[in-house]
């Protein structure tokens, strides 16, 4: 027990000394000198005009009807060994419901809960209806240029 304590203490002390002093190969390296690159500015008038990219080469399309199906010998295909053939899975059979399940009364689950009557009173609804008598007709009209937007997409332009 004393040996473990001594080894642990020695290694911890060595680690702390290395952390404080540092390792010789982990010393900071001198920073590289910044390189100066000469830059020239050109005006738009002095710049050469842009050139169009080279056109794409014409590549002939493959005639799919001219291609043939590759031939292979089906007799060369080895049949699987008896060890590698998968077992046929037997599907589970569904059991008939028991008498207790058949006799169960499930009508309580099928009842719908009665919804309470909710009365909603809105004051001033007539005033709103009189202020905007035909909002649907206004929305159906195309927007005037520079006018307010109705949120509808503009009609398509004739080509």
DSSP file (Angstrom, degrees, kcal/mol; ACC not computed):
  #  RESIDUE AA STRUCTURE BP1 BP2  ACC     N-H-->O    O-->H-N    N-H-->O    O-->H-N    TCO  KAPPA ALPHA  PHI   PSI    X-CA   Y-CA   Z-CA
    1    1 A X     >        0   0    0      0, 0.0     4,-1.6     0, 0.0     5,-0.1   0.000 360.0 360.0 360.0 -37.5    0.0    0.0    0.0
    2    2 A X  H  >  +     0   0    0      1,-0.2     4,-2.2     2,-0.2     5,-0.1   0.835 360.0  56.5 -69.4 -31.7    2.9    2.3    0.8
    3    3 A X  H  > S+     0   0    0      2,-0.2     4,-2.7     1,-0.2     5,-0.2   0.913 106.5  49.1 -68.1 -41.4    4.5    1.5   -2.6
    4    4 A X  H  > S+     0   0    0      1,-0.2     4,-2.5     2,-0.2    -1,-0.2   0.895 111.5  49.5 -63.2 -39.9    1.4    2.6   -4.5
    5    5 A X  H  X S+     0   0    0     -4,-1.6     4,-2.5     2,-0.2    -1,-0.2   0.905 112.4  47.8 -65.2 -41.7    1.2    5.8   -2.6
    6    6 A X  H  X S+     0   0    0     -4,-2.2     4,-2.4     2,-0.2    -2,-0.2   0.915 113.4  47.2 -66.8 -42.9    4.9    6.5   -3.3
    7    7 A X  H  X S+     0   0    0     -4,-2.7     4,-2.5     2,-0.2     5,-0.2   0.928 114.1  47.5 -65.1 -44.2    4.5    5.8   -7.0
    8    8 A X  H  X S+     0   0    0     -4,-2.5     4,-2.4    -5,-0.2    -2,-0.2   0.922 113.2  48.0 -63.0 -44.8    1.4    7.9   -7.3
    9    9 A X  H  X S+     0   0    0     -4,-2.5     4,-2.4     2,-0.2    -1,-0.2   0.902 112.1  49.4 -63.1 -41.5    3.0   10.8   -5.5
   10   10 A X  H  X S+     0   0    0     -4,-2.4     4,-2.4     2,-0.2    -2,-0.2   0.930 112.8  46.4 -65.0 -45.5    6.2   10.7   -7.5
   11   11 A X  H  X S+     0   0    0     -4,-2.5     4,-2.3     2,-0.2    -2,-0.2   0.884 112.8  49.8 -66.3 -37.7    4.3   10.6  -10.8
   12   12 A X  H  X S+     0   0    0     -4,-2.4     4,-2.4    -5,-0.2    -1,-0.2   0.919 111.7  48.5 -65.6 -42.0    2.0   13.4   -9.8
   13   13 A X  H  X S+     0   0    0     -4,-2.4     4,-2.1     2,-0.2    -2,-0.2   0.893 112.3  49.2 -64.0 -39.6    5.0   15.5   -8.7
   14   14 A X  H  X S+     0   0    0     -4,-2.4     4,-2.4     2,-0.2    -2,-0.2   0.904 110.7  50.4 -66.6 -40.7    6.7   14.8  -12.0
   15   15 A X  H  X S+     0   0    0     -4,-2.3     4,-2.3     1,-0.2    -2,-0.2   0.919 110.8  48.3 -63.5 -43.7    3.6   15.8  -14.0
   16   16 A X  H  X S+     0   0    0     -4,-2.4     4,-2.0     2,-0.2    -1,-0.2   0.887 111.4  50.9 -64.5 -38.2    3.3   19.1  -12.1
   17   17 A X  H  X S+     0   0    0     -4,-2.1     4,-2.8     2,-0.2     5,-0.5   0.914 111.7  46.7 -65.7 -42.2    7.0   19.9  -12.7
   18   18 A X  H  X S+     0   0    0     -4,-2.4     4,-2.2     1,-0.2    -2,-0.2   0.889 111.7  52.0 -66.4 -37.9    6.6   19.2  -16.4
   19   19 A X  H  < S+     0   0    0     -4,-2.3    -2,-0.2    -5,-0.2    -1,-0.2   0.877 115.8  40.4 -66.9 -36.7    3.5   21.3  -16.5
   20   20 A X  H  < S+     0   0    0     -4,-2.0    -2,-0.2    -5,-0.2    -1,-0.2   0.910 127.7  30.4 -77.7 -43.4    5.2   24.2  -14.8
   21   21 A X  H  < S-     0   0    0     -4,-2.8    -3,-0.2    -5,-0.2    -2,-0.2   0.900 102.5-141.9 -84.5 -43.8    8.5   24.0  -16.6
   22   22 A X     <  -     0   0    0     -4,-2.2     2,-0.3    -5,-0.5    -3,-0.1  -0.048  19.8 -76.7  97.4 157.8    7.4   22.6  -19.9
   23   23 A X    >   -     0   0    0      1,-0.1     3,-0.9    -4,-0.1     4,-0.0  -0.642  34.3-125.4 -89.7 148.8    8.9   20.1  -22.3
   24   24 A X  G >  S+     0   0    0     -2,-0.3     3,-1.0     1,-0.2    -1,-0.1   0.869 110.0  49.1 -64.6 -34.3   11.8   21.1  -24.5
   25   25 A X  G 3  S+     0   0    0      1,-0.2    -1,-0.2    -3,-0.0    -3,-0.0   0.590 105.0  59.0 -82.5  -8.2   10.0   20.0  -27.7
   26   26 A X  G <  S+     0   0    0     -3,-0.9    -1,-0.2     2,-0.1    -2,-0.2   0.194  75.8 129.6-102.0  17.1    6.8   21.8  -26.8
   27   27 A X  S <  S-     0   0    0     -3,-1.0     2,-0.2     1,-0.1    -5,-0.0  -0.365  71.4 -95.7 -65.9 150.0    8.6   25.2  -26.7
   28   28 A X        -     0   0    0      1,-0.1     2,-0.2    -2,-0.0    -1,-0.1  -0.466  38.7-133.4 -70.2 138.1    6.8   27.9  -28.7
   29   29 A X        -     0   0    0     -2,-0.2     3,-0.1     1,-0.1     2,-0.1  -0.575  30.7 -92.0 -88.8 153.3    8.3   28.4  -32.1
   30   30 A X        -     0   0    0     -2,-0.2     2,-0.1     1,-0.1    -1,-0.1  -0.396  48.0-106.7 -65.6 142.5    9.1   31.8  -33.5
   31   31 A X        -     0   0    0      1,-0.1    -1,-0.1    -2,-0.1     3,-0.1  -0.421  37.6-107.8 -69.5 141.6    6.2   33.3  -35.4
   32   32 A X        -     0   0    0     -2,-0.1     2,-0.3     1,-0.1    -1,-0.1  -0.373  35.5-105.3 -70.2 150.5    6.7   33.3  -39.2
   33   33 A X        -     0   0    0      1,-0.1     2,-0.1    -3,-0.1    -1,-0.1  -0.561  37.6-110.0 -75.9 135.1    7.3   36.7  -40.8
   34   34 A X        -     0   0    0     -2,-0.3     2,-0.4     1,-0.1    -1,-0.1  -0.440  31.4-132.8 -65.5 135.7    4.4   38.0  -42.7
   35   35 A X        -     0   0    0     -2,-0.1     2,-0.5    -3,-0.0    -1,-0.1  -0.724  12.0-136.7 -92.4 140.8    4.9   38.0  -46.4
   36   36 A X        -     0   0    0     -2,-0.4     2,-0.5     2,-0.0    -1,-0.0  -0.839  16.7-164.6 -99.6 130.8    4.1   41.1  -48.4
   37   37 A X        -     0   0    0     -2,-0.5     2,-0.3     2,-0.0    -2,-0.0  -0.952  19.1-127.0-116.3 131.4    2.3   40.6  -51.7
   38   38 A X        -     0   0    0     -2,-0.5     2,-0.4     2,-0.0    -2,-0.0  -0.601  26.6-166.9 -80.4 138.1    2.1   43.4  -54.2
   39   39 A X        -     0   0    0     -2,-0.3     2,-0.4     2,-0.0    -2,-0.0  -0.980   6.5-161.3-127.0 133.9   -1.4   44.2  -55.4
   40   40 A X        -     0   0    0     -2,-0.4     2,-0.4     2,-0.0    -2,-0.0  -0.945  11.3-143.4-115.8 140.1   -2.3   46.3  -58.3
   41   41 A X        -     0   0    0     -2,-0.4     2,-0.4     0, 0.0    -2,-0.0  -0.830  13.7-163.1-101.4 137.9   -5.7   47.8  -58.7
   42   42 A X        -     0   0    0     -2,-0.4     2,-0.2     3,-0.0    -2,-0.0  -0.924  15.3-128.8-118.5 144.4   -7.4   48.1  -62.2
   43   43 A X    >>  -     0   0    0     -2,-0.4     4,-1.3     1,-0.1     3,-0.5  -0.504  28.3-111.2 -84.0 162.2  -10.3   50.3  -63.1
   44   44 A X  T 34 S+     0   0    0      1,-0.2     3,-0.2     2,-0.2    -1,-0.1   0.859 118.7  56.2 -61.9 -35.8  -13.2   48.8  -64.9
   45   45 A X  T 34 S+     0   0    0      1,-0.2    -1,-0.2     3,-0.0    -3,-0.0   0.840 109.6  45.8 -66.3 -31.8  -12.3   50.7  -68.1
   46   46 A X  T <4 S+     0   0    0     -3,-0.5    -1,-0.2     2,-0.1    -2,-0.2   0.682  90.8  99.8 -85.5 -19.1   -8.8   49.1  -68.1
   47   47 A X  S  < S-     0   0    0     -4,-1.3     3,-0.1    -3,-0.2     2,-0.1  -0.376  82.5-107.5 -70.6 144.9   -9.9   45.5  -67.4
   48   48 A X        -     0   0    0      1,-0.1    -1,-0.1    -2,-0.1     3,-0.1  -0.396  43.4 -96.8 -68.3 150.8  -10.1   43.2  -70.4
   49   49 A X        -     0   0    0      1,-0.1    -1,-0.1    -2,-0.1     2,-0.1  -0.361  45.1-100.6 -67.9 148.0  -13.6   42.3  -71.5
   50   50 A X        -     0   0    0     -3,-0.1     2,-0.3     1,-0.1    -1,-0.1  -0.389  35.6-138.7 -68.9 146.3  -15.0   39.0  -70.1
   51   51 A X        -     0   0    0     -3,-0.1     2,-0.2    -2,-0.1     3,-0.1  -0.786  17.5-110.9-106.0 150.6  -14.9   36.1  -72.5
   52   52 A X        -     0   0    0     -2,-0.3     3,-0.1     1,-0.1    -1,-0.0  -0.503  39.8-104.6 -75.9 146.2  -17.7   33.6  -73.0
   53   53 A X        -     0   0    0     -2,-0.2    -1,-0.1     1,-0.1     3,-0.1  -0.311  45.3 -89.2 -67.8 156.9  -16.9   30.1  -71.7
   54   54 A X        -     0   0    0      1,-0.1    -1,-0.1    -3,-0.1     3,-0.1  -0.374  50.3-103.0 -65.1 142.8  -16.2   27.4  -74.3
   55   55 A X        -     0   0    0      1,-0.1     2,-0.1    -3,-0.1    -1,-0.1  -0.318  40.8 -99.3 -66.8 152.5  -19.3   25.6  -75.6
   56   56 A X        -     0   0    0      1,-0.1    -1,-0.1    -3,-0.1     2,-0.1  -0.447  43.2-106.5 -70.4 142.5  -19.9   22.1  -74.2
   57   57 A X        -     0   0    0     -2,-0.1     2,-0.5     1,-0.1    -1,-0.1  -0.383  33.0-108.8 -70.4 149.8  -18.8   19.3  -76.5
   58   58 A X        -     0   0    0     -3,-0.1     2,-0.5    -2,-0.1    -1,-0.1  -0.669  34.5-167.3 -78.5 126.0  -21.4   17.3  -78.3
   59   59 A X        -     0   0    0     -2,-0.5     2,-0.1    -3,-0.0    -3,-0.0  -0.969  22.3-121.8-117.0 126.1  -21.7   13.8  -76.9
   60   60 A X        -     0   0    0     -2,-0.5     2,-0.2     1,-0.1     3,-0.0  -0.410  27.3-119.8 -68.4 138.6  -23.7   11.3  -78.9
   61   61 A X        -     0   0    0     -2,-0.1     2,-0.3     1,-0.1    -1,-0.1  -0.513  28.9-109.8 -76.1 146.2  -26.6    9.8  -77.0
   62   62 A X        -     0   0    0     -2,-0.2     2,-1.0     1,-0.1     3,-0.1  -0.609  23.6-128.3 -78.3 133.1  -26.5    6.0  -76.5
   63   63 A X    >>  -     0   0    0     -2,-0.3     3,-0.8     1,-0.2     4,-0.7  -0.731  20.5-166.4 -83.1 106.0  -29.1    4.2  -78.5
   64   64 A X  G >4 S+     0   0    0     -2,-1.0     3,-0.6     1,-0.2    -1,-0.2   0.802  84.1  59.1 -66.6 -29.0  -30.8    2.0  -75.9
   65   65 A X  G 34 S+     0   0    0      1,-0.2    -1,-0.2    -3,-0.1    -2,-0.1   0.794 101.5  55.4 -70.4 -26.4  -32.6   -0.1  -78.5
   66   66 A X  G <4 S+     0   0    0     -3,-0.8    -1,-0.2     2,-0.1    -2,-0.2   0.680  87.8  96.7 -80.5 -16.4  -29.2   -1.2  -80.0
   67   67 A X    <<  -     0   0    0     -4,-0.7     2,-0.3    -3,-0.6    -3,-0.0  -0.444  66.2-144.5 -73.4 146.6  -27.9   -2.4  -76.7
   68   68 A X        -     0   0    0     -2,-0.1     2,-0.4     3,-0.0    -2,-0.1  -0.780  19.1-105.9-111.4 157.1  -28.2   -6.2  -76.0
   69   69 A X        -     0   0    0     -2,-0.3     2,-0.0     1,-0.1    -1,-0.0  -0.643  43.5-110.3 -78.7 131.8  -28.8   -8.0  -72.8
   70   70 A X        -     0   0    0     -2,-0.4     2,-0.3     1,-0.1    -1,-0.1  -0.348  31.0-128.3 -65.0 143.8  -25.7   -9.7  -71.5
   71   71 A X        +     0   0    0     -3,-0.0     2,-0.3    -2,-0.0    -1,-0.1  -0.692  30.0 174.2 -92.3 143.2  -25.7  -13.5  -71.7
   72   72 A X        -     0   0    0     -2,-0.3     2,-0.7     0, 0.0     3,-0.1  -0.987  34.5-112.8-146.3 155.2  -24.9  -15.7  -68.7
   73   73 A X    >   -     0   0    0     -2,-0.3     3,-0.8     1,-0.2     4,-0.2  -0.777  19.5-167.5 -92.7 112.4  -25.0  -19.4  -68.1
   74   74 A X  G >  S+     0   0    0     -2,-0.7     3,-1.1     1,-0.2    -1,-0.2   0.756  86.6  64.0 -71.2 -23.1  -27.7  -20.4  -65.6
   75   75 A X  G 3  S+     0   0    0      1,-0.2    -1,-0.2    -3,-0.1    -2,-0.0   0.749  93.1  63.4 -70.7 -21.9  -26.3  -23.9  -65.3
   76   76 A X  G <  S+     0   0    0     -3,-0.8     2,-0.5     2,-0.1    -1,-0.2   0.603  79.2 101.5 -78.1 -10.0  -23.1  -22.4  -63.9
   77   77 A X  S <  S-     0   0    0     -3,-1.1     2,-0.2    -4,-0.2    -3,-0.0  -0.641  73.8-132.9 -78.8 124.3  -25.0  -21.1  -60.9
   78   78 A X        -     0   0    0     -2,-0.5     2,-0.2     1,-0.1    -2,-0.1  -0.539  14.8-122.4 -78.4 139.6  -24.4  -23.3  -57.9
   79   79 A X        -     0   0    0     -2,-0.2    -1,-0.1     1,-0.1     2,-0.0  -0.540  38.6 -98.4 -74.8 146.8  -27.4  -24.4  -55.8
   80   80 A X        -     0   0    0     -2,-0.2    -1,-0.1     1,-0.1     5,-0.1  -0.327  39.5-108.1 -67.5 149.9  -27.2  -23.5  -52.2
   81   81 A X     >  -     0   0    0      1,-0.1     4,-1.0    -3,-0.1     3,-0.5  -0.281  27.6-109.7 -70.2 162.3  -26.0  -26.1  -49.7
   82   82 A X  T  4 S+     0   0    0      1,-0.2    -1,-0.1     2,-0.2    -2,-0.1   0.781 119.3  56.2 -64.4 -26.4  -28.5  -27.7  -47.3
   83   83 A X  T  4 S+     0   0    0      1,-0.2    -1,-0.2     3,-0.0    -3,-0.0   0.805 109.3  44.3 -75.4 -29.2  -26.8  -25.8  -44.5
   84   84 A X  T  4 S+     0   0    0     -3,-0.5     2,-0.3     2,-0.1    -2,-0.2   0.580  85.0 105.7 -94.4  -9.4  -27.3  -22.4  -46.1
   85   85 A X  S  < S-     0   0    0     -4,-1.0     2,-0.1     1,-0.1    -3,-0.0  -0.556  75.6-121.4 -70.8 127.8  -30.9  -22.8  -47.1
   86   86 A X        -     0   0    0     -2,-0.3     2,-0.2     1,-0.1    -1,-0.1  -0.372  25.3-108.6 -70.4 149.0  -33.1  -20.7  -44.8
   87   87 A X        -     0   0    0      1,-0.1     2,-0.5    -2,-0.1    -1,-0.1  -0.508  34.6-108.9 -73.4 143.9  -35.7  -22.5  -42.8
   88   88 A X        -     0   0    0     -2,-0.2     2,-0.3     1,-0.1    -1,-0.1  -0.627  35.4-127.6 -75.6 125.4  -39.3  -21.8  -43.9
   89   89 A X        -     0   0    0     -2,-0.5     2,-0.6     1,-0.0    -1,-0.1  -0.554  13.4-136.8 -77.7 135.1  -40.9  -19.6  -41.3
   90   90 A X        -     0   0    0     -2,-0.3     2,-0.2     3,-0.0    -1,-0.0  -0.809  21.5-128.6 -91.2 125.5  -44.2  -20.9  -39.9
   91   91 A X        -     0   0    0     -2,-0.6     2,-0.2     1,-0.1    -1,-0.0  -0.480  25.8-108.5 -74.8 143.8  -46.7  -18.1  -39.6
   92   92 A X        -     0   0    0     -2,-0.2     2,-0.4     1,-0.1    -1,-0.1  -0.461  29.7-131.5 -70.1 140.3  -48.4  -17.7  -36.3
   93   93 A X        -     0   0    0     -2,-0.2     2,-0.5    -3,-0.0    -1,-0.1  -0.763  16.7-123.8 -94.0 140.4  -52.0  -18.7  -36.2
   94   94 A X        -     0   0    0     -2,-0.4     2,-0.1     1,-0.0     3,-0.1  -0.703  27.0-131.7 -84.8 127.4  -54.5  -16.3  -34.6
   95   95 A X        -     0   0    0     -2,-0.5     2,-0.1     1,-0.1     3,-0.1  -0.446  23.1-105.5 -77.4 151.4  -56.5  -18.0  -31.9
   96   96 A X        -     0   0    0     -2,-0.1    -1,-0.1     1,-0.1     0, 0.0  -0.482  47.0 -95.0 -70.2 145.7  -60.2  -17.7  -31.8
   97   97 A X        -     0   0    0     -2,-0.1    -1,-0.1     1,-0.1    -3,-0.0  -0.301  42.5-112.9 -64.2 147.1  -61.5  -15.3  -29.1
   98   98 A X     >  -     0   0    0      1,-0.1     4,-2.1    -3,-0.1     5,-0.2  -0.209  27.3-104.2 -73.3 170.3  -62.4  -16.9  -25.8
   99   99 A X  H  > S+     0   0    0      1,-0.2     4,-2.0     2,-0.2     5,-0.1   0.856 122.4  54.8 -63.8 -34.8  -66.0  -17.0  -24.5
  100  100 A X  H  > S+     0   0    0      1,-0.2     4,-0.5     2,-0.2    -1,-0.2   0.895 108.8  47.5 -67.1 -39.1  -65.2  -14.3  -22.0
  101  101 A X  H >4 S+     0   0    0      1,-0.2     3,-0.7     2,-0.2    -2,-0.2   0.892 112.9  48.7 -68.6 -38.2  -63.9  -12.0  -24.8
  102  102 A X  H 3< S+     0   0    0     -4,-2.1    -2,-0.2     1,-0.2    -1,-0.2   0.833 111.5  49.4 -70.0 -31.4  -67.0  -12.7  -27.0
  103  103 A X  H 3< S+     0   0    0     -4,-2.0    -1,-0.2    -5,-0.2    -2,-0.2   0.508  83.4 120.3 -86.4  -4.1  -69.4  -12.0  -24.1
  104  104 A X    <<  -     0   0    0     -3,-0.7     2,-0.8    -4,-0.5    -3,-0.0  -0.360  62.4-133.7 -66.9 138.5  -67.7   -8.7  -23.1
  105  105 A X        +     0   0    0      1,-0.1     3,-0.3    -2,-0.1    -1,-0.1  -0.831  31.7 168.4 -94.7 106.9  -70.0   -5.7  -23.3
  106  106 A X    >>  +     0   0    0     -2,-0.8     3,-0.9     1,-0.2     4,-0.8   0.210  45.1 105.4-103.4  13.5  -68.0   -2.9  -25.1
  107  107 A X  H 3> S+     0   0    0      1,-0.3     4,-0.7     2,-0.2     3,-0.4   0.795  72.0  64.5 -66.8 -26.7  -70.9   -0.5  -25.6
  108  108 A X  H 34 S+     0   0    0     -3,-0.3     3,-0.4     1,-0.2    -1,-0.3   0.827 101.1  51.6 -65.6 -29.2  -69.6    1.8  -22.9
  109  109 A X  H <4 S+     0   0    0     -3,-0.9    -1,-0.2     1,-0.2    -2,-0.2   0.746 106.7  54.0 -76.9 -22.7  -66.5    2.4  -25.0
  110  110 A X  H  < S+     0   0    0     -4,-0.8    -1,-0.2    -3,-0.4    -2,-0.2   0.550  82.2 108.3 -90.2  -8.2  -68.5    3.3  -28.0
  111  111 A X     <  -     0   0    0     -4,-0.7     2,-0.4    -3,-0.4    -3,-0.0  -0.438  64.1-135.8 -70.9 141.2  -70.6    6.0  -26.3
  112  112 A X        -     0   0    0     -2,-0.1     2,-0.2     1,-0.0    -2,-0.1  -0.788  22.4-114.2 -95.8 142.7  -69.8    9.6  -27.3
  113  113 A X        -     0   0    0     -2,-0.4     2,-0.3     1,-0.1    -1,-0.0  -0.522  32.1-110.4 -75.6 139.8  -69.6   12.1  -24.6
  114  114 A X        -     0   0    0     -2,-0.2     2,-0.4     1,-0.1    -1,-0.1  -0.536  29.8-137.7 -71.8 131.3  -72.3   14.8  -24.7
  115  115 A X        -     0   0    0     -2,-0.3     2,-0.1     1,-0.1    -1,-0.1  -0.752  20.1-118.0 -91.5 135.1  -70.8   18.2  -25.6
  116  116 A X        -     0   0    0     -2,-0.4     2,-0.3     1,-0.1    -1,-0.1  -0.383  30.2-105.8 -70.9 150.2  -72.1   21.2  -23.6
  117  117 A X        -     0   0    0     -2,-0.1     2,-0.5     1,-0.0    -1,-0.1  -0.579  34.1-159.1 -74.3 134.5  -73.9   24.0  -25.5
  118  118 A X        -     0   0    0     -2,-0.3     2,-0.5    -3,-0.0    -3,-0.0  -0.975   1.5-155.7-120.7 123.9  -71.8   27.1  -25.9
  119  119 A X        -     0   0    0     -2,-0.5     2,-0.5     2,-0.0    -2,-0.0  -0.859   8.3-167.6-100.7 129.7  -73.5   30.4  -26.5
  120  120 A X        -     0   0    0     -2,-0.5     2,-0.5     2,-0.0    -2,-0.0  -0.972   1.9-170.2-119.9 124.1  -71.4   33.1  -28.3
  121  121 A X        -     0   0    0     -2,-0.5     2,-0.5     2,-0.0    -2,-0.0  -0.961   0.9-170.0-115.6 127.5  -72.5   36.6  -28.4
  122  122 A X    >   -     0   0    0     -2,-0.5     3,-0.6     0, 0.0     2,-0.3  -0.970  10.2-150.6-120.4 120.8  -70.7   39.1  -30.6
  123  123 A X  T 3  S+     0   0    0     -2,-0.5    -2,-0.0     1,-0.2     0, 0.0  -0.700  77.9  17.8 -88.1 139.8  -71.6   42.8  -30.3
  124  124 A X  T 3> S+     0   0    0     -2,-0.3     4,-1.4     3,-0.0    -1,-0.2   0.619  76.7 129.9  82.1  14.2  -71.2   45.0  -33.4
  125  125 A X  H <> S+     0   0    0     -3,-0.6     4,-2.0     1,-0.2     5,-0.1   0.853  72.2  55.4 -68.9 -33.2  -71.2   42.3  -36.0
  126  126 A X  H  > S+     0   0    0      1,-0.2     4,-1.9     2,-0.2    -1,-0.2   0.880 104.2  53.7 -65.9 -37.1  -73.9   44.1  -38.0
  127  127 A X  H  > S+     0   0    0      1,-0.2     4,-1.7     2,-0.2    -1,-0.2   0.873 108.9  48.8 -66.1 -36.7  -71.7   47.2  -38.2
  128  128 A X  H  X S+     0   0    0     -4,-1.4     4,-1.6     2,-0.2    -1,-0.2   0.905 110.0  51.3 -68.7 -41.4  -68.8   45.2  -39.6
  129  129 A X  H  < S+     0   0    0     -4,-2.0    -2,-0.2     1,-0.2    -1,-0.2   0.854 111.7  47.5 -65.1 -34.6  -71.0   43.6  -42.2
  130  130 A X  H  < S+     0   0    0     -4,-1.9     3,-0.5     1,-0.2    -1,-0.2   0.835 108.0  55.5 -74.6 -32.4  -72.4   46.9  -43.3
  131  131 A X  H  < S+     0   0    0     -4,-1.7     2,-0.4     1,-0.3    -2,-0.2   0.852 121.0  27.9 -70.7 -34.4  -68.9   48.5  -43.5
  132  132 A X  S >< S+     0   0    0     -4,-1.6     3,-0.5     1,-0.1    -1,-0.3  -0.728  72.0 166.8-126.4  80.8  -67.6   45.8  -45.9
  133  133 A X  T 3  S+     0   0    0     -3,-0.5     2,-0.2    -2,-0.4     3,-0.1   0.871  76.0  19.8 -68.7 -37.0  -70.6   44.6  -47.8
  134  134 A X  T 3>  +     0   0    0      1,-0.1     4,-1.1     2,-0.1    -1,-0.3  -0.595  63.3 153.1-136.8  75.5  -68.8   42.6  -50.6
  135  135 A X  H <> S+     0   0    0     -3,-0.5     4,-1.9    -2,-0.2     5,-0.2   0.850  74.7  61.1 -70.2 -35.1  -65.3   41.8  -49.6
  136  136 A X  H  > S+     0   0    0      1,-0.2     4,-1.4     2,-0.2    -1,-0.2   0.876 102.7  50.1 -61.7 -38.9  -65.2   38.7  -51.9
  137  137 A X  H  > S+     0   0    0      1,-0.2     4,-0.9     2,-0.2    -1,-0.2   0.867 109.5  51.7 -68.6 -35.5  -65.8   40.8  -55.0
  138  138 A X  H  < S+     0   0    0     -4,-1.1     3,-0.4     1,-0.2    -1,-0.2   0.869 110.1  48.5 -69.0 -35.4  -63.0   43.1  -54.1
  139  139 A X  H  < S+     0   0    0     -4,-1.9    -1,-0.2     1,-0.2    -2,-0.2   0.783 106.0  58.1 -74.7 -26.2  -60.6   40.3  -53.6
  140  140 A X  H  < S+     0   0    0     -4,-1.4    -1,-0.2    -5,-0.2    -2,-0.2   0.711  88.0  90.8 -77.1 -19.8  -61.6   38.7  -57.0
  141  141 A X  S  < S-     0   0    0     -4,-0.9     2,-0.1    -3,-0.4     3,-0.1  -0.506  88.9-107.2 -75.6 144.1  -60.6   41.8  -58.9
  142  142 A X        -     0   0    0     -2,-0.2    -1,-0.1     1,-0.1    12,-0.1  -0.423  43.1-100.9 -67.5 146.5  -57.0   42.0  -60.2
  143  143 A X        -     0   0    0     -4,-0.1     2,-0.2     1,-0.1    -1,-0.1  -0.377  33.9-117.1 -70.5 146.1  -54.9   44.5  -58.3
  144  144 A X    >   -     0   0    0      4,-0.2     3,-2.4     1,-0.1     2,-0.1  -0.558  41.1 -90.9 -79.4 147.3  -54.2   47.8  -59.9
  145  145 A X  T 3  S+     0   0    0      1,-0.3    -1,-0.1    -2,-0.2     3,-0.1  -0.380 113.7   6.2 -60.9 129.1  -50.6   48.6  -60.7
  146  146 A X  T 3  S+     0   0    0      1,-0.2    -1,-0.3    -2,-0.1     3,-0.1   0.453 107.9 120.5  79.0   0.4  -49.1   50.4  -57.7
  147  147 A X  S <  S-     0   0    0     -3,-2.4    -1,-0.2     1,-0.2    -4,-0.1  -0.203  75.1 -64.2 -88.1-177.4  -52.2   49.8  -55.7
  148  148 A X        -     0   0    0     -3,-0.1     2,-0.3     1,-0.1    -4,-0.2  -0.357  54.6-114.6 -68.5 148.3  -52.5   47.9  -52.4
  149  149 A X        -     0   0    0      1,-0.1    -1,-0.1    -3,-0.1     0, 0.0  -0.640  17.4-162.6 -85.4 138.4  -51.8   44.2  -52.5
  150  150 A X        -     0   0    0     -2,-0.3    -1,-0.1     2,-0.2     3,-0.1   0.466  45.8-110.8 -96.5  -3.4  -54.6   41.8  -51.8
  151  151 A X  S    S+     0   0    0      1,-0.4     2,-0.2     0, 0.0    -2,-0.1   0.415  80.6 122.2  89.3  -3.6  -52.3   38.8  -51.1
  152  152 A X  S    S-     0   0    0      1,-0.1    -1,-0.4   -13,-0.1    -2,-0.2  -0.614  71.3-101.5 -91.4 154.9  -53.4   37.0  -54.2
  153  153 A X        -     0   0    0     -2,-0.2    -1,-0.1    -3,-0.1     3,-0.1  -0.456  43.2-106.0 -70.2 145.0  -50.9   36.0  -56.9
  154  154 A X        -     0   0    0     -2,-0.1    -1,-0.1     1,-0.1     3,-0.1  -0.345  41.7 -94.3 -70.4 156.1  -50.8   38.3  -59.9
  155  155 A X        -     0   0    0      1,-0.1    -1,-0.1    -3,-0.1     2,-0.0  -0.335  50.9 -92.6 -67.0 153.0  -52.4   37.0  -63.2
  156  156 A X        -     0   0    0      1,-0.1     2,-0.2    -3,-0.1    -1,-0.1  -0.344  40.6-116.8 -67.7 147.7  -50.0   35.4  -65.6
  157  157 A X        -     0   0    0     -3,-0.1     2,-0.3     1,-0.1    -1,-0.1  -0.596  26.0-113.8 -84.5 144.2  -48.4   37.5  -68.3
  158  158 A X              0   0    0     -2,-0.2    -1,-0.1     1,-0.1     0, 0.0  -0.584 360.0 360.0 -77.1 138.9  -49.1   36.9  -71.9
  159  159 A X              0   0    0     -2,-0.3    -1,-0.1     0, 0.0    -2,-0.0   0.466 360.0 360.0 -81.9 360.0  -46.1   35.7  -73.9
